[in-house]
Amino acid sequence: NNLKLERLNSAIIPQGLIIPVQPSITLCGDAAGLTKPWSGGGVVWDLIAADILLKNFPDFLRYQKEIKKFFLPKIIFSKILTSIVYFLGFKMPWLLPRNIKIESDFLSRRI
């Protein structure tokens, strides 16, 4: 019980989809900004992106095309829903249920 916090660090969580400009370089998982807009998590999305990368390796352009096709609609939809929930929560909280659990991994499915 003699634990002492020496320092506290934090970093910005990347969000969105980051596609490198050079065709010989690619990013996957958190490095590619594949985090969920509503939670900042993304282990499931990272694993799906890794599967897509393995399926297309070493063709990074095809990998980038497939992750755009798979993730961009989910990211856009999630950002819109997150904005709506935050708006309602701050401006009209009586419209939202008091106890709500948002678990949106259903947006990810195996391909």
PyMOL commands that set and color helices and strands:
alter all, ss='L'
color gray80, all
select helices_A, chain A and resi 29-32+43-56+60-91+93-95+105-107
alter helices_A, ss='H'
color red, helices_A
deselect
rebuild
show_as cartoon
